[in-house]
Amino acid sequence: MKISLDQFDKAFENRIRLQIMSVLVANESYDFNSLKELLELTDGNLASHLKALEKEAYMEVQKSFIGRKPNTRYSVTEKGRAAFKKHLQALENLIKQQKN
């Protein structure tokens, strides 16, 4: 049986980007340091994956200050939410096809 990969989003092929989107879809927003701690990533590794998702317009960045410290928060866009949902549906369909 041939499986169509057209429904899968290349942006989510990497497990870290998939994890980031999972966190952002489940939460209103998340800040950089909390994401870094939760996913156990280095600053550079997290930043590169966030940049890739931002380039796709799947998330947006809000920069502010808490006291004198900079704070960067990320939230999922409607485009990102729709793409993530479509990707998850494709994964679910793949699993269902494998069971038959």
Backbone as XML, in Angstrom:
<?xml version="1.0"?>
<chain id="A" units="angstrom">
  <residue number="1" name="MET">
    <atom name="N" x="0.846" y="-1.176" z="0.000"/>
    <atom name="CA" x="0.000" y="0.000" z="0.000"/>
    <atom name="C" x="0.893" y="1.242" z="0.000"/>
  </residue>
  <residue number="2" name="LYS">
    <atom name="N" x="0.633" y="2.155" z="-0.917"/>
    <atom name="CA" x="1.411" y="3.385" z="-1.021"/>
    <atom name="C" x="0.835" y="4.448" z="-0.085"/>
  </residue>
  <residue number="3" name="ILE">
    <atom name="N" x="1.723" y="5.120" z="0.624"/>
    <atom name="CA" x="1.315" y="6.155" z="1.563"/>
    <atom name="C" x="1.704" y="7.513" z="1.002"/>
  </residue>
  <residue number="4" name="SER">
    <atom name="N" x="0.743" y="8.418" z="0.902"/>
    <atom name="CA" x="0.999" y="9.764" z="0.405"/>
    <atom name="C" x="1.596" y="10.615" z="1.518"/>
  </residue>
  <residue number="5" name="LEU">
    <atom name="N" x="2.698" y="11.269" z="1.209"/>
    <atom name="CA" x="3.353" y="12.119" z="2.200"/>
    <atom name="C" x="3.022" y="13.592" z="1.981"/>
  </residue>
  <residue number="6" name="ASP">
    <atom name="N" x="2.096" y="13.876" z="1.074"/>
    <atom name="CA" x="1.739" y="15.256" z="0.746"/>
    <atom name="C" x="1.176" y="16.029" z="1.933"/>
  </residue>
  <residue number="7" name="GLN">
    <atom name="N" x="0.516" y="15.335" z="2.836"/>
    <atom name="CA" x="-0.134" y="16.002" z="3.961"/>
    <atom name="C" x="0.848" y="16.356" z="5.090"/>
  </residue>
  <residue number="8" name="PHE">
    <atom name="N" x="2.055" y="15.802" z="5.039"/>
    <atom name="CA" x="3.038" y="16.075" z="6.087"/>
    <atom name="C" x="3.739" y="17.398" z="5.821"/>
  </residue>
  <residue number="9" name="ASP">
    <atom name="N" x="3.979" y="18.147" z="6.883"/>
    <atom name="CA" x="4.623" y="19.455" z="6.787"/>
    <atom name="C" x="6.109" y="19.297" z="7.091"/>
  </residue>
  <residue number="10" name="LYS">
    <atom name="N" x="6.967" y="19.692" z="6.160"/>
    <atom name="CA" x="8.414" y="19.554" z="6.335"/>
    <atom name="C" x="8.923" y="20.316" z="7.563"/>
  </residue>
  <residue number="11" name="ALA">
    <atom name="N" x="8.234" y="21.377" z="7.954"/>
    <atom name="CA" x="8.657" y="22.152" z="9.121"/>
    <atom name="C" x="8.603" y="21.324" z="10.398"/>
  </residue>
  <residue number="12" name="PHE">
    <atom name="N" x="7.774" y="20.273" z="10.394"/>
    <atom name="CA" x="7.610" y="19.452" z="11.592"/>
    <atom name="C" x="8.346" y="18.121" z="11.501"/>
  </residue>
  <residue number="13" name="GLU">
    <atom name="N" x="9.188" y="17.955" z="10.494"/>
    <atom name="CA" x="9.967" y="16.724" z="10.385"/>
    <atom name="C" x="10.959" y="16.585" z="11.531"/>
  </residue>
  <residue number="14" name="ASN">
    <atom name="N" x="11.443" y="17.707" z="12.011"/>
    <atom name="CA" x="12.395" y="17.691" z="13.117"/>
    <atom name="C" x="11.636" y="17.574" z="14.436"/>
  </residue>
  <residue number="15" name="ARG">
    <atom name="N" x="12.070" y="16.667" z="15.303"/>
    <atom name="CA" x="11.354" y="16.425" z="16.552"/>
    <atom name="C" x="11.331" y="17.651" z="17.471"/>
  </residue>
  <residue number="16" name="ILE">
    <atom name="N" x="12.366" y="18.471" z="17.413"/>
    <atom name="CA" x="12.398" y="19.651" z="18.278"/>
    <atom name="C" x="11.323" y="20.644" z="17.848"/>
  </residue>
  <residue number="17" name="ARG">
    <atom name="N" x="11.177" y="20.868" z="16.549"/>
    <atom name="CA" x="10.124" y="21.780" z="16.081"/>
    <atom name="C" x="8.745" y="21.216" z="16.388"/>
  </residue>
  <residue number="18" name="LEU">
    <atom name="N" x="8.609" y="19.920" z="16.308"/>
    <atom name="CA" x="7.348" y="19.276" z="16.671"/>
    <atom name="C" x="7.064" y="19.484" z="18.162"/>
  </residue>
  <residue number="19" name="GLN">
    <atom name="N" x="8.083" y="19.365" z="18.992"/>
    <atom name="CA" x="7.922" y="19.594" z="20.432"/>
    <atom name="C" x="7.577" y="21.053" z="20.725"/>
  </residue>
  <residue number="20" name="ILE">
    <atom name="N" x="8.258" y="21.975" z="20.075"/>
    <atom name="CA" x="7.980" y="23.404" z="20.280"/>
    <atom name="C" x="6.534" y="23.710" z="19.939"/>
  </residue>
  <residue number="21" name="MET">
    <atom name="N" x="6.091" y="23.229" z="18.789"/>
    <atom name="CA" x="4.706" y="23.492" z="18.382"/>
    <atom name="C" x="3.712" y="22.852" z="19.332"/>
  </residue>
  <residue number="22" name="SER">
    <atom name="N" x="4.015" y="21.673" z="19.839"/>
    <atom name="CA" x="3.136" y="21.019" z="20.808"/>
    <atom name="C" x="2.966" y="21.890" z="22.048"/>
  </residue>
  <residue number="23" name="VAL">
    <atom name="N" x="4.062" y="22.452" z="22.522"/>
    <atom name="CA" x="4.014" y="23.320" z="23.707"/>
    <atom name="C" x="3.214" y="24.587" z="23.399"/>
  </residue>
  <residue number="24" name="LEU">
    <atom name="N" x="3.468" y="25.188" z="22.242"/>
    <atom name="CA" x="2.798" y="26.442" z="21.903"/>
    <atom name="C" x="1.305" y="26.257" z="21.638"/>
  </residue>
  <residue number="25" name="VAL">
    <atom name="N" x="0.928" y="25.142" z="21.051"/>
    <atom name="CA" x="-0.489" y="24.882" z="20.784"/>
    <atom name="C" x="-1.235" y="24.636" z="22.104"/>
  </residue>
  <residue number="26" name="ALA">
    <atom name="N" x="-0.552" y="24.010" z="23.056"/>
    <atom name="CA" x="-1.178" y="23.677" z="24.335"/>
    <atom name="C" x="-1.202" y="24.853" z="25.311"/>
  </residue>
  <residue number="27" name="ASN">
    <atom name="N" x="-0.440" y="25.900" z="25.040"/>
    <atom name="CA" x="-0.336" y="27.047" z="25.944"/>
    <atom name="C" x="-0.568" y="28.337" z="25.167"/>
  </residue>
  <residue number="28" name="GLU">
    <atom name="N" x="-1.031" y="29.353" z="25.866"/>
    <atom name="CA" x="-1.264" y="30.641" z="25.207"/>
    <atom name="C" x="0.036" y="31.219" z="24.661"/>
  </residue>
  <residue number="29" name="SER">
    <atom name="N" x="1.094" y="31.133" z="25.447"/>
    <atom name="CA" x="2.419" y="31.567" z="25.023"/>
    <atom name="C" x="3.447" y="30.918" z="25.947"/>
  </residue>
  <residue number="30" name="TYR">
    <atom name="N" x="4.706" y="31.002" z="25.551"/>
    <atom name="CA" x="5.784" y="30.407" z="26.335"/>
    <atom name="C" x="7.022" y="31.254" z="26.129"/>
  </residue>
  <residue number="31" name="ASP">
    <atom name="N" x="7.806" y="31.463" z="27.184"/>
    <atom name="CA" x="9.003" y="32.281" z="27.019"/>
    <atom name="C" x="10.219" y="31.419" z="26.697"/>
  </residue>
  <residue number="32" name="PHE">
    <atom name="N" x="11.231" y="32.074" z="26.165"/>
    <atom name="CA" x="12.430" y="31.397" z="25.668"/>
    <atom name="C" x="13.072" y="30.509" z="26.739"/>
  </residue>
  <residue number="33" name="ASN">
    <atom name="N" x="13.319" y="31.075" z="27.918"/>
    <atom name="CA" x="14.019" y="30.316" z="28.958"/>
    <atom name="C" x="13.208" y="29.114" z="29.430"/>
  </residue>
  <residue number="34" name="SER">
    <atom name="N" x="11.903" y="29.257" z="29.515"/>
    <atom name="CA" x="11.054" y="28.133" z="29.927"/>
    <atom name="C" x="11.063" y="27.032" z="28.869"/>
  </residue>
  <residue number="35" name="LEU">
    <atom name="N" x="11.013" y="27.419" z="27.593"/>
    <atom name="CA" x="11.102" y="26.434" z="26.508"/>
    <atom name="C" x="12.448" y="25.713" z="26.545"/>
  </residue>
  <residue number="36" name="LYS">
    <atom name="N" x="13.503" y="26.480" z="26.741"/>
    <atom name="CA" x="14.853" y="25.916" z="26.783"/>
    <atom name="C" x="14.964" y="24.890" z="27.909"/>
  </residue>
  <residue number="37" name="GLU">
    <atom name="N" x="14.435" y="25.235" z="29.062"/>
    <atom name="CA" x="14.487" y="24.330" z="30.214"/>
    <atom name="C" x="13.605" y="23.096" z="29.991"/>
  </residue>
  <residue number="38" name="LEU">
    <atom name="N" x="12.388" y="23.310" z="29.520"/>
    <atom name="CA" x="11.447" y="22.214" z="29.303"/>
    <atom name="C" x="11.978" y="21.191" z="28.293"/>
  </residue>
  <residue number="39" name="LEU">
    <atom name="N" x="12.523" y="21.695" z="27.187"/>
    <atom name="CA" x="12.985" y="20.817" z="26.111"/>
    <atom name="C" x="14.450" y="20.408" z="26.252"/>
  </residue>
  <residue number="40" name="GLU">
    <atom name="N" x="15.122" y="20.959" z="27.279"/>
    <atom name="CA" x="16.527" y="20.655" z="27.558"/>
    <atom name="C" x="17.412" y="20.903" z="26.341"/>
  </residue>
  <residue number="41" name="LEU">
    <atom name="N" x="17.349" y="22.148" z="25.845"/>
    <atom name="CA" x="18.115" y="22.544" z="24.665"/>
    <atom name="C" x="19.087" y="23.661" z="25.009"/>
  </residue>
  <residue number="42" name="THR">
    <atom name="N" x="20.081" y="23.842" z="24.158"/>
    <atom name="CA" x="20.979" y="24.982" z="24.309"/>
    <atom name="C" x="20.309" y="26.219" z="23.707"/>
  </residue>
  <residue number="43" name="ASP">
    <atom name="N" x="20.804" y="27.383" z="24.052"/>
    <atom name="CA" x="20.270" y="28.632" z="23.500"/>
    <atom name="C" x="20.286" y="28.603" z="21.975"/>
  </residue>
  <residue number="44" name="GLY">
    <atom name="N" x="21.434" y="28.249" z="21.404"/>
    <atom name="CA" x="21.591" y="28.278" z="19.956"/>
    <atom name="C" x="20.697" y="27.278" z="19.240"/>
  </residue>
  <residue number="45" name="ASN">
    <atom name="N" x="20.579" y="26.076" z="19.801"/>
    <atom name="CA" x="19.754" y="25.047" z="19.187"/>
    <atom name="C" x="18.283" y="25.482" z="19.195"/>
  </residue>
  <residue number="46" name="LEU">
    <atom name="N" x="17.807" y="25.952" z="20.332"/>
    <atom name="CA" x="16.419" y="26.412" z="20.425"/>
    <atom name="C" x="16.185" y="27.592" z="19.489"/>
  </residue>
  <residue number="47" name="ALA">
    <atom name="N" x="17.096" y="28.551" z="19.488"/>
    <atom name="CA" x="16.937" y="29.754" z="18.659"/>
    <atom name="C" x="16.829" y="29.398" z="17.178"/>
  </residue>
  <residue number="48" name="SER">
    <atom name="N" x="17.630" y="28.442" z="16.716"/>
    <atom name="CA" x="17.586" y="28.093" z="15.288"/>
    <atom name="C" x="16.250" y="27.440" z="14.924"/>
  </residue>
  <residue number="49" name="HIS">
    <atom name="N" x="15.710" y="26.619" z="15.792"/>
    <atom name="CA" x="14.418" y="25.978" z="15.513"/>
    <atom name="C" x="13.260" y="26.984" z="15.612"/>
  </residue>
  <residue number="50" name="LEU">
    <atom name="N" x="13.351" y="27.898" z="16.562"/>
    <atom name="CA" x="12.334" y="28.943" z="16.666"/>
    <atom name="C" x="12.338" y="29.823" z="15.418"/>
  </residue>
  <residue number="51" name="LYS">
    <atom name="N" x="13.533" y="30.136" z="14.941"/>
    <atom name="CA" x="13.660" y="30.958" z="13.741"/>
    <atom name="C" x="13.030" y="30.272" z="12.531"/>
  </residue>
  <residue number="52" name="ALA">
    <atom name="N" x="13.223" y="28.955" z="12.421"/>
    <atom name="CA" x="12.639" y="28.197" z="11.310"/>
    <atom name="C" x="11.110" y="28.253" z="11.367"/>
  </residue>
  <residue number="53" name="LEU">
    <atom name="N" x="10.539" y="28.131" z="12.555"/>
    <atom name="CA" x="9.075" y="28.193" z="12.703"/>
    <atom name="C" x="8.557" y="29.609" z="12.462"/>
  </residue>
  <residue number="54" name="GLU">
    <atom name="N" x="9.329" y="30.597" z="12.895"/>
    <atom name="CA" x="8.936" y="31.990" z="12.664"/>
    <atom name="C" x="8.971" y="32.314" z="11.167"/>
  </residue>
  <residue number="55" name="LYS">
    <atom name="N" x="9.955" y="31.791" z="10.460"/>
    <atom name="CA" x="10.081" y="32.014" z="9.018"/>
    <atom name="C" x="8.854" y="31.487" z="8.274"/>
  </residue>
  <residue number="56" name="GLU">
    <atom name="N" x="8.281" y="30.380" z="8.763"/>
    <atom name="CA" x="7.071" y="29.806" z="8.167"/>
    <atom name="C" x="5.804" y="30.548" z="8.607"/>
  </residue>
  <residue number="57" name="ALA">
    <atom name="N" x="5.957" y="31.520" z="9.503"/>
    <atom name="CA" x="4.838" y="32.276" z="10.098"/>
    <atom name="C" x="3.927" y="31.363" z="10.916"/>
  </residue>
  <residue number="58" name="TYR">
    <atom name="N" x="4.521" y="30.330" z="11.536"/>
    <atom name="CA" x="3.767" y="29.408" z="12.380"/>
    <atom name="C" x="3.708" y="29.886" z="13.826"/>
  </residue>
  <residue number="59" name="MET">
    <atom name="N" x="4.545" y="30.836" z="14.168"/>
    <atom name="CA" x="4.532" y="31.409" z="15.507"/>
    <atom name="C" x="4.938" y="32.863" z="15.426"/>
  </residue>
  <residue number="60" name="GLU">
    <atom name="N" x="4.597" y="33.588" z="16.472"/>
    <atom name="CA" x="4.994" y="34.995" z="16.525"/>
    <atom name="C" x="5.765" y="35.252" z="17.803"/>
  </residue>
  <residue number="61" name="VAL">
    <atom name="N" x="6.548" y="36.314" z="17.763"/>
    <atom name="CA" x="7.453" y="36.655" z="18.855"/>
    <atom name="C" x="7.002" y="37.960" z="19.486"/>
  </residue>
  <residue number="62" name="GLN">
    <atom name="N" x="6.967" y="37.977" z="20.808"/>
    <atom name="CA" x="6.671" y="39.204" z="21.547"/>
    <atom name="C" x="7.862" y="39.484" z="22.473"/>
  </residue>
  <residue number="63" name="LYS">
    <atom name="N" x="8.498" y="40.619" z="22.268"/>
    <atom name="CA" x="9.652" y="40.984" z="23.090"/>
    <atom name="C" x="9.227" y="42.077" z="24.051"/>
  </residue>
  <residue number="64" name="SER">
    <atom name="N" x="9.641" y="41.928" z="25.319"/>
    <atom name="CA" x="9.310" y="42.918" z="26.344"/>
    <atom name="C" x="10.412" y="42.900" z="27.400"/>
  </residue>
  <residue number="65" name="PHE">
    <atom name="N" x="10.210" y="43.691" z="28.414"/>
    <atom name="CA" x="11.134" y="43.710" z="29.542"/>
    <atom name="C" x="10.361" y="43.407" z="30.808"/>
  </residue>
  <residue number="66" name="ILE">
    <atom name="N" x="10.965" y="42.612" z="31.666"/>
    <atom name="CA" x="10.441" y="42.387" z="33.010"/>
    <atom name="C" x="11.478" y="43.008" z="33.922"/>
  </residue>
  <residue number="67" name="GLY">
    <atom name="N" x="11.114" y="44.187" z="34.453"/>
    <atom name="CA" x="12.123" y="44.978" z="35.149"/>
    <atom name="C" x="13.118" y="45.449" z="34.110"/>
  </residue>
  <residue number="68" name="ARG">
    <atom name="N" x="14.360" y="45.113" z="34.301"/>
    <atom name="CA" x="15.394" y="45.477" z="33.328"/>
    <atom name="C" x="15.827" y="44.293" z="32.458"/>
  </residue>
  <residue number="69" name="LYS">
    <atom name="N" x="15.189" y="43.157" z="32.677"/>
    <atom name="CA" x="15.582" y="41.961" z="31.924"/>
    <atom name="C" x="14.698" y="41.781" z="30.700"/>
  </residue>
  <residue number="70" name="PRO">
    <atom name="N" x="15.324" y="41.505" z="29.551"/>
    <atom name="CA" x="14.527" y="41.240" z="28.351"/>
    <atom name="C" x="13.793" y="39.897" z="28.482"/>
  </residue>
  <residue number="71" name="ASN">
    <atom name="N" x="12.600" y="39.849" z="27.930"/>
    <atom name="CA" x="11.800" y="38.629" z="27.947"/>
    <atom name="C" x="11.219" y="38.423" z="26.556"/>
  </residue>
  <residue number="72" name="THR">
    <atom name="N" x="11.458" y="37.250" z="25.999"/>
    <atom name="CA" x="10.945" y="36.921" z="24.677"/>
    <atom name="C" x="9.941" y="35.789" z="24.819"/>
  </residue>
  <residue number="73" name="ARG">
    <atom name="N" x="8.714" y="36.048" z="24.359"/>
    <atom name="CA" x="7.636" y="35.057" z="24.435"/>
    <atom name="C" x="7.215" y="34.674" z="23.022"/>
  </residue>
  <residue number="74" name="TYR">
    <atom name="N" x="6.769" y="33.449" z="22.892"/>
    <atom name="CA" x="6.349" y="32.910" z="21.604"/>
    <atom name="C" x="4.922" y="32.407" z="21.712"/>
  </residue>
  <residue number="75" name="SER">
    <atom name="N" x="4.169" y="32.613" z="20.658"/>
    <atom name="CA" x="2.808" y="32.081" z="20.603"/>
    <atom name="C" x="2.535" y="31.595" z="19.185"/>
  </residue>
  <residue number="76" name="VAL">
    <atom name="N" x="1.647" y="30.632" z="19.090"/>
    <atom name="CA" x="1.323" y="30.032" z="17.795"/>
    <atom name="C" x="0.367" y="30.956" z="17.036"/>
  </residue>
  <residue number="77" name="THR">
    <atom name="N" x="0.533" y="31.027" z="15.721"/>
    <atom name="CA" x="-0.383" y="31.793" z="14.876"/>
    <atom name="C" x="-1.501" y="30.864" z="14.408"/>
  </residue>
  <residue number="78" name="GLU">
    <atom name="N" x="-2.542" y="31.434" z="13.844"/>
    <atom name="CA" x="-3.624" y="30.609" z="13.303"/>
    <atom name="C" x="-3.099" y="29.723" z="12.167"/>
  </residue>
  <residue number="79" name="LYS">
    <atom name="N" x="-2.207" y="30.289" z="11.359"/>
    <atom name="CA" x="-1.593" y="29.504" z="10.281"/>
    <atom name="C" x="-0.826" y="28.318" z="10.868"/>
  </residue>
  <residue number="80" name="GLY">
    <atom name="N" x="-0.077" y="28.577" z="11.930"/>
    <atom name="CA" x="0.693" y="27.522" z="12.588"/>
    <atom name="C" x="-0.195" y="26.459" z="13.204"/>
  </residue>
  <residue number="81" name="ARG">
    <atom name="N" x="-1.265" y="26.901" z="13.851"/>
    <atom name="CA" x="-2.206" y="25.968" z="14.473"/>
    <atom name="C" x="-2.832" y="25.054" z="13.407"/>
  </residue>
  <residue number="82" name="ALA">
    <atom name="N" x="-3.237" y="25.650" z="12.294"/>
    <atom name="CA" x="-3.851" y="24.873" z="11.202"/>
    <atom name="C" x="-2.851" y="23.891" z="10.598"/>
  </residue>
  <residue number="83" name="ALA">
    <atom name="N" x="-1.612" y="24.332" z="10.378"/>
    <atom name="CA" x="-0.582" y="23.461" z="9.800"/>
    <atom name="C" x="-0.257" y="22.311" z="10.751"/>
  </residue>
  <residue number="84" name="PHE">
    <atom name="N" x="-0.180" y="22.615" z="12.032"/>
    <atom name="CA" x="0.130" y="21.589" z="13.027"/>
    <atom name="C" x="-1.002" y="20.564" z="13.106"/>
  </residue>
  <residue number="85" name="LYS">
    <atom name="N" x="-2.228" y="21.049" z="13.093"/>
    <atom name="CA" x="-3.390" y="20.157" z="13.139"/>
    <atom name="C" x="-3.411" y="19.249" z="11.902"/>
  </residue>
  <residue number="86" name="LYS">
    <atom name="N" x="-3.122" y="19.813" z="10.743"/>
    <atom name="CA" x="-3.091" y="19.043" z="9.500"/>
    <atom name="C" x="-1.990" y="17.977" z="9.555"/>
  </residue>
  <residue number="87" name="HIS">
    <atom name="N" x="-0.828" y="18.340" z="10.098"/>
    <atom name="CA" x="0.286" y="17.406" z="10.228"/>
    <atom name="C" x="-0.085" y="16.260" z="11.170"/>
  </residue>
  <residue number="88" name="LEU">
    <atom name="N" x="-0.703" y="16.591" z="12.299"/>
    <atom name="CA" x="-1.113" y="15.552" z="13.246"/>
    <atom name="C" x="-2.156" y="14.622" z="12.631"/>
  </residue>
  <residue number="89" name="GLN">
    <atom name="N" x="-3.063" y="15.193" z="11.852"/>
    <atom name="CA" x="-4.071" y="14.381" z="11.174"/>
    <atom name="C" x="-3.414" y="13.427" z="10.189"/>
  </residue>
  <residue number="90" name="ALA">
    <atom name="N" x="-2.397" y="13.898" z="9.490"/>
    <atom name="CA" x="-1.668" y="13.042" z="8.553"/>
    <atom name="C" x="-0.971" y="11.901" z="9.293"/>
  </residue>
  <residue number="91" name="LEU">
    <atom name="N" x="-0.397" y="12.198" z="10.460"/>
    <atom name="CA" x="0.229" y="11.149" z="11.266"/>
    <atom name="C" x="-0.806" y="10.121" z="11.716"/>
  </residue>
  <residue number="92" name="GLU">
    <atom name="N" x="-1.949" y="10.618" z="12.148"/>
    <atom name="CA" x="-3.029" y="9.735" z="12.583"/>
    <atom name="C" x="-3.500" y="8.840" z="11.425"/>
  </residue>
  <residue number="93" name="ASN">
    <atom name="N" x="-3.648" y="9.425" z="10.242"/>
    <atom name="CA" x="-4.055" y="8.664" z="9.066"/>
    <atom name="C" x="-3.025" y="7.588" z="8.716"/>
  </residue>
  <residue number="94" name="LEU">
    <atom name="N" x="-1.760" y="7.933" z="8.836"/>
    <atom name="CA" x="-0.682" y="6.976" z="8.571"/>
    <atom name="C" x="-0.782" y="5.787" z="9.525"/>
  </residue>
  <residue number="95" name="ILE">
    <atom name="N" x="-0.992" y="6.078" z="10.798"/>
    <atom name="CA" x="-1.118" y="5.015" z="11.802"/>
    <atom name="C" x="-2.325" y="4.128" z="11.493"/>
  </residue>
  <residue number="96" name="LYS">
    <atom name="N" x="-3.443" y="4.739" z="11.130"/>
    <atom name="CA" x="-4.646" y="3.973" z="10.815"/>
    <atom name="C" x="-4.423" y="3.087" z="9.598"/>
  </residue>
  <residue number="97" name="GLN">
    <atom name="N" x="-3.702" y="3.588" z="8.599"/>
    <atom name="CA" x="-3.430" y="2.803" z="7.385"/>
    <atom name="C" x="-2.547" y="1.594" z="7.728"/>
  </residue>
  <residue number="98" name="GLN">
    <atom name="N" x="-1.631" y="1.783" z="8.651"/>
    <atom name="CA" x="-0.718" y="0.707" z="9.020"/>
    <atom name="C" x="-1.432" y="-0.415" z="9.784"/>
  </residue>
  <residue number="99" name="LYS">
    <atom name="N" x="-2.514" y="-0.059" z="10.470"/>
    <atom name="CA" x="-3.275" y="-1.059" z="11.225"/>
    <atom name="C" x="-4.102" y="-1.941" z="10.313"/>
  </residue>
  <residue number="100" name="ASN">
    <atom name="N" x="-4.486" y="-1.427" z="9.158"/>
    <atom name="CA" x="-5.351" y="-2.189" z="8.236"/>
    <atom name="C" x="-4.587" y="-3.143" z="7.382"/>
  </residue>
</chain>
